[in-house]
Amino acid sequence: MRLLQTLALCALPLLTFAAKKAQTGTFERYHDKFLSTAPLKLDDSAYEALTTLPRDYSVAVLLTALEARFGCQLCRDFQPEWDVLARSWARGDRKGETRMLYGTLDFTDGKATFQKLMLQTAPVLLLFPPTTGEKARPDGTPIRYDFTQGAQPAEQVRDWISRHLPEGPKPPIYRPYNYVRIVTTTTVLLGVITFVSVAWPWILPVIQNRNLWAAISLIIVLLFTSGHMFNHIRKVPYVVGDGRGGMSYFAGGFSNQFGLETQIVAGMYGILSFATIALALKVPRMADAKSQQVAIVLWGSTMFLMYSFLLSVFRIKNGGYPFYLPPF
């Protein structure tokens, strides 16, 4: 009897050591995989092994549905940022000092887990804190990240995770260089420099042409005075129906307008501007008296008709305006 008690007492430290080794072995085993293939690709059994109690480490699991048949655009938009975060953490914490792991569980590999958690949407990001040590949660309840604002950058998710981890330095985000973009930008830049160098004798007279800059300035002035920025700020419709099977091109009231209305008003302003410029600059330089007379009648009639149409549009915008100019 005493022999059995002695053997039991001798075996107790070994059993305690084995239990501690089993607890810490989970992190060590998965951390080695995490360093080579971050984030960890999980299935139901791996998810259960990582999240089971007790835990002396933290693990963030992204439950997602990446296949096109599921139609989860948010999943596909966030996945590159999640990969950047996991690989950056693996690169900056190769010794596992933060005791943090990242894993991805796709619906095709973890249907049982999705059913167990009763998830109806994706993606879902769960952070499982440790159940022992600093910032531990004995009940092991995971913390859920909110995706209500859409796909978030890796930096923002990293800050959220860091707030729930023990104090200490956290690995920064390392974004890989986009070599294709660098090569493309360099090639385009060299091509533009070469083109400008060769075509400079023909480009310089165009740049120094006052009439060209005057035309560009006039177009910009007409575009913005007609309400172009208003359309972009208010996101106004291009046209709307009038309720009788037709289309309304002008919106009533001074605080409303349509996209096509802006273009029509800019066109009217442009015609009036060109008519004024022609009467002030071009017509006086005509040497033939008959041609000059015809030009005056033509441009004068154009201004009269455009002003008449402009007043009719103004009456649409302001129904109480009493004046008009024939024929509109």
Residue, then its C-alpha position, 0 to 999 in steps of 0.5 A: m500500500r505504501l509502495l502505491q502511495t509512493l509511486a503516486l506521489c512520484a508520478l504527480p509532478l510528471l503529470t503536472f508537467a505533462a498537462k502544462k506541456a499540452q497547454t503550451g504545446t498548442f501555441e508552439r505547434y501552430h506558431d511554427k506553421f504561422l511563421s511559414t503560412a500566415p494566416l493559418k488556414l483552418d478547418d473545423s478541427a483546427y478551429e476547435a483545437l485553437t479556441t479550446l480552453p484553457r489558453d495561454y495565448s490569443v488567437a484572431v480568427l476570420l470566418t469568411a466566405l471567399e467563393a464567388r457562389f456565396g456573393c460576399q464582396l466584403c469578404r473578398d475586399f477585406q481578405p487582402e488586408w487580413d493577409v497583410l496584417a497576419r504576415s506583418w505580425a508573423r514577420g515582426d514577432r518571429k519569437g512569439e513574444t506576443r503569443m498571438l496567432y491569426g487564422t482564416l476559416d472559410f465556410t467551405d472548410g468550416k460549415a460545422t463551426f458556422q452552424k455551431l456559432m449560428l452565423q448568417t453573415a460573413p465576414v466575422l472576426l473573432l478575437f479569443p483572448p487568453t484564459t490565463g495570464e494578463k488580460a485573461r478572460p476565464d470564461g474564454t468569451p471571444i470579442r467580435y469586430d464590427f464590420t458595419q463600416g465596410a472593409q477596414p485597412a489592416e492598420q485599423v484592425r491591428d489597432w483594435i486587436s492591440r487594445h485587447l492584448p497585454e501591454g508591450p510593443k506590437p509588430p507594425i504593418y509591412r506592406p509589400y512593394n508593388y513592383v508592377r506598379i513601380v515598373t509601369t510608372t517608370t515606363v510611363l514617365l520615361g515615355v512621357i519625357t521622351f515624347v515631350s523632348v521630341a515634340w517640344p518644338w511643336i508643343l511650345p507654340v500651342i502652350q503659348n497660344r493666348n486664344l487656346w488659354a482663353a477658350i479653356s478659361l471660358i469653358i471652365v467658367l461656363l462649366f462651373t457657373s452653370g452648376h457643375m459642382f452642385n451636381h457632384i455635391r448633391k448627386v442630382p439625377y440627370v433627368v426625371g419623368d414629368g408624370r405624363g410619359g415625358m421627361s423634365y429637363f429643368a427642375g423647379g426652384f432655385s435649390n434643385q437642378f438636373g444634370l442635363e439642365t446644367q449642360i443646357v444652361a452652359g450651352m446657352y451661356g456659351i452661345l451668348s458669350f461667343a455672340t458677344i465676342a463676335l460682335a465686339l471683335k470679329v464683326p468690326r474687322m470685316a472689310d465688306a460692308k454687306s458681310q458685316q451687316v449680315a454678321i450683325v443681323l445673324w449674331g444679334s438674332t442669336m443673342f435675342l433668341m438665346y436671351s428669350f430662351l434663358l428668360s423662359v428657363f428662369r420662369i421655370k425656376n421661378g414661377g412668379y417671375p412676370f417678364y418674358l421675351p418672345p418667342f419663348 
